Amino acid sequence: MSAAIEIEGLRKVYRRGRRQITAVDGLDLEVPVGGVFGFLGPNASGKTSTIRAMTGILRSFDGSIRVLGVAAPRHLDGVIDRLGALVETPSFFPAFSGARNLALLARARGIPRARVEEALDAVGLADRAGDPVKGYSLGMRQRLGLAATILKDPELLILDEPANGLDPDGMREMRLTLRRLADSGRTVFVSSHLLAEVSQLCDRVAVLRKGRCVFQGSVEELVGQSQAVQVRVHGDGDATQRAAAGVRALGHEVTVRDDGALRVAIPPGEAWTLVRQLAAHDLWVDEIGPLERTLEEGYVELVHGDESERGATW
Amino acid sequence: MRMWSVTTSELMRFAARRLPRGLTIGVVVVAIAAVVTAVAQGTEIRYPDALEGSFLGAGQLLVYVGAALGASAIAAEWNTGSLATLLLFDPSRVRVLVAKMLAAAIGSAAVVVVVFVAIAGVLAVGAAVSGTFERDSGVVVTVPSDEADLQIADEPQGTAELLEVDEEAPFARNAVIYTGRVMGAAALAAVFGVAVGALVRRTAAVIGGLLILAMFGELAIGELLRFDTFWGPARSLVAVAVGPIEFAGFQNLQGPYLAYAFAWTAGAVVLALVWFSRTEVATGPR
């Protein structure tokens, strides 16, 4: 098995009366075995619908999904003991304690009771295990959900926004827990829109936009796909403004940054033409180089690349 | 093996819920209050008659309690969203729904036993303090059908009813048989409740619908069409509990109500299994 998850042409349309809402629109995705895979996208980009389809919560969709080598949802039952999933905010019986909720789930799969204590301990809920879930904060419910997910000691974890509602300490603990799980050979598939979390946690990412995958690769590839350079020209602010106007006249998009550097939208491989044009106007380049793009910039560029489509839904 | 694991998990869930415990405690408290009141007023408690009356009344109530417990076993999970959490642990929808039906049936039958034992115990204490364990000799043997509280036609157009009293029948044996019938009826009603609860996702809708059917729909249509008034699910399930039995002093109901009750339950189960296997547990686009 080369891939933990393989999705081909996934399409999910919800019907609301006469209205049709396309949540996922021909998604192709391949999640390799091992490591942490980030599933990024703005709200309503189809992340949760994709996860619902992968985990058997959704039954009717077009396309094919294979999870741990078997077709989902038809044959999911055969691999469910190797799969732990957390979809949206996990729901439990509010009147039951956290431990009791987990014990009932464990019982349904014949999981030893001792695993309940281990799982609660692993997520830092051991001291509140006997309290009713209705008294839990959102963050505690998230942690209980993660405890339920690791109850089976799965080789693949599918987590939908696991950091929702967590405070900074909780997010750090969650990150460390997921990293530890991945380092022990498991595959962790995590959807999120928290880019700082993703950049610190994930090995590979896929970016979803309007139900379609617009990027799939390593975090370094996403960050390194910048098509811009940073330029500093010799002289004062007047020289910078003259340089900006000149570059703009050449048809390149230019931004003057607060520190006096220019951000010019030009592939780094063509930057030499820029140097020659500036020199022709007596503007001497002190410094030029490919712009280091942050994950956020890469993400925004992918998700909002086409401004004319911004604000449209699905 | 897996079916058994899921069923025992559902049974534990059933036992831990407040609704079964609350309903059981409520019935027992009412029985205790009735006996205490009777003793305080100096009323003589004639144990066999009091037990018979209490069992017959509570038995009919417990059939609806079974339906309520069944419906809430799944409707509550739809509403809290914990059904999705459960299905992430066991994606076999058929197994999950069948396990819920089995657990609700076993749990509801257990509630009947607990309630009946409690009623028998409370009445025994009452009879010991202020009453007798002797049976009243004056029992009604026959009443015309229009005066009967519960009736069923022995033919589609017929209205004749017969009340049989077997004064020789051993009382304890009949009490046990009756308890068994109520257990069976409550279990059947619980399965019916789970099935309909899976379809409508609301406990109140299931119970409200059954009560309205029992009080108006089934009776009215039966009378209007001069048909068996126990044709529908609400009244046929109760008839399973209070049907032809040799429980002294009670009517000998006749008619195909048992077939009706099974047919309604089987139909609801098949419909629920098909629908539940295909439906989206999550509702909105995300």
Interface residues (C-beta under 8 A of the other chain):
Chain A: K12 Y14 I21 A23 A44 G46 K47 T48 S49 R52 T55 G56 I57 L58 R59 S60 P73 L76 D77 I80 A85 L86 V87 E88 T89 P90 S91 F92 F93 P94 A95 F96 R100 N101 A103 L104 L105 R107 A108 R109 G110 G145 A148 K152 W314
Chain B: M1 R2 S5 V6 T8 S9 E10 M12 R13 A16 R17 R18 T80 G81 S82 A84 T85 L86 L87 L88 F89 D90 P91 S92 S277 R278 T279 E280 V281 A282 G284 P285 R286
